[in-house]
Amino acid sequence: MLAAFQGILLGSALMTSGPVSGVAADTGVDGAALYRGKCAMCHGPSGAGRTGNFPPLAGRVGQIARTDAGKAYLAAVLLNGLHGPILANGQSYNGFMPAFRMLSDDEIAAVVTYAAGLGTASTGIALSDVASARAQPMDAAAIGAKRQALVASHGLP
């Protein structure tokens, strides 16, 4: 498992292709650069994901970010990580996403806003969404419960 993770890290260091725009207007932070450095190693340069391990982001993050509950969920996932089984676009995934709490609120807002635009025209999340999520750290069970509540109330792609 460690070798596989090291391979993912090496692959991310070598990755040079992918989306090239994505400066979030309200932060001035380059969401595209953050995506390439932090997300593309697992979710792919275009956000297509990897079957069974890492769900696609393209076309999904923008849909999730359309509601306040969805924005809160996205910010919570970025800050606290996610692991265990989930369903995305009807496909099961059982991967691991690390927490990115070390990123600033500006950086998280920029990378989510960039990911929200992969495959769809959409808005992302605001700094206030990230600040609210940062003030309420969550464990894996709480993130799972938040996801289930979102599925029940709004559905998730």
C-alpha positions in Angstrom: 0.0 0.0 0.0 2.9 2.4 0.8 4.5 1.7 -2.5 1.2 2.5 -4.3 0.9 5.8 -2.4 4.5 6.6 -3.2 3.7 5.9 -6.8 0.8 8.3 -6.7 3.0 11.0 -5.2 5.7 10.4 -7.8 3.1 10.6 -10.5 1.8 13.9 -9.2 5.3 15.3 -9.2 5.7 14.4 -12.8 2.3 15.5 -14.0 2.5 18.6 -16.2 -0.7 18.4 -18.2 -4.2 19.4 -17.1 -6.4 22.4 -16.9 -4.6 25.7 -17.1 -7.1 28.3 -15.9 -8.9 28.8 -12.6 -7.9 31.9 -10.6 -10.8 32.4 -8.2 -11.8 36.0 -8.5 -12.5 36.6 -4.8 -9.3 35.0 -3.6 -6.6 35.7 -6.2 -5.4 32.1 -5.6 -4.8 29.9 -8.7 -7.2 27.1 -8.2 -5.9 25.3 -11.3 -2.4 25.1 -9.9 -3.6 23.8 -6.6 -5.8 21.2 -8.3 -2.8 20.0 -10.4 -0.7 19.8 -7.2 -3.2 18.4 -4.7 -6.1 16.7 -6.6 -5.1 15.6 -10.1 -2.8 12.8 -8.8 -5.9 10.9 -7.8 -8.9 12.5 -9.6 -7.0 13.0 -12.9 -6.1 16.1 -14.8 -9.6 16.4 -16.2 -11.4 15.3 -13.0 -12.5 12.0 -14.5 -11.4 10.0 -11.4 -10.2 6.4 -11.2 -12.7 3.6 -11.2 -13.3 2.1 -7.8 -10.8 4.3 -5.9 -11.3 8.0 -6.7 -14.6 9.4 -7.9 -14.9 11.8 -10.8 -15.1 15.5 -9.9 -15.9 16.8 -13.4 -19.6 17.5 -13.6 -20.2 16.6 -10.0 -18.6 19.2 -7.8 -20.5 22.0 -9.6 -23.8 20.2 -9.0 -23.0 19.6 -5.3 -22.0 23.3 -4.9 -25.4 24.5 -6.0 -26.8 24.3 -2.5 -25.6 25.7 0.8 -25.6 22.2 2.2 -23.5 21.1 -0.7 -21.0 23.9 -0.3 -20.7 23.1 3.4 -20.1 19.4 2.6 -17.4 20.2 0.0 -15.6 22.5 2.4 -15.9 19.9 5.2 -14.5 17.1 2.9 -11.5 19.2 1.8 -10.7 20.2 5.4 -11.3 16.9 7.1 -10.7 14.3 4.4 -12.9 11.3 3.4 -12.5 7.6 3.6 -14.7 4.6 3.2 -17.3 3.6 0.7 -19.3 6.2 -1.2 -21.5 6.1 -4.3 -20.9 8.6 -7.1 -22.7 8.6 -10.4 -24.0 5.2 -9.5 -20.5 3.7 -9.1 -19.1 2.5 -5.8 -15.8 3.9 -4.6 -13.8 2.9 -1.5 -10.8 5.2 -1.4 -9.1 7.6 0.9 -8.8 11.3 0.6 -6.5 13.1 3.0 -7.4 16.2 4.9 -6.2 19.5 3.5 -6.6 21.5 6.7 -3.1 22.9 6.1 -4.4 24.9 3.1 -5.8 28.4 3.8 -9.4 29.2 3.4 -8.5 31.1 0.2 -6.8 28.1 -1.2 -9.6 25.7 -0.4 -12.2 28.1 -1.9 -10.1 28.5 -5.1 -9.5 24.7 -5.6 -13.2 23.9 -5.0 -14.3 26.7 -7.3 -11.9 25.4 -10.0 -13.1 21.8 -9.5 -16.7 23.0 -9.7 -16.0 24.3 -13.2 -14.6 20.9 -14.5 -17.2 19.7 -17.0 -19.9 22.2 -16.1 -20.4 26.0 -15.8 -20.9 26.5 -12.1 -20.1 28.6 -9.1 -17.8 27.3 -6.4 -17.8 28.1 -2.7 -17.1 31.3 -0.8 -14.5 32.0 1.9 -17.3 32.1 4.4 -18.3 28.5 3.5 -14.7 27.3 4.2 -14.4 29.4 7.5 -17.6 27.8 8.8 -16.4 24.3 8.0 -13.0 25.0 9.5 -14.6 26.1 12.8 -16.3 22.7 13.0 -13.7 19.9 12.6 -15.3 16.5 11.8 -14.2 12.9 12.0 -15.0 10.3 9.3 -18.3 9.3 10.9 -19.5 12.9 10.9 -18.5 13.5 7.3 -20.3 10.3 6.4 -23.4 11.5 8.2 -23.2 14.9 6.5 -23.0 13.1 3.1 -26.0 10.9 3.9 -28.0 13.9 4.9 -27.1 15.6 1.7 -28.1 12.6 -0.3 -31.4 12.4 1.5 -32.2 16.1 1.1 -30.8 17.0 -2.3 -29.3 13.9 -3.8 -25.7 13.7 -5.0 -24.5 13.0 -8.5 
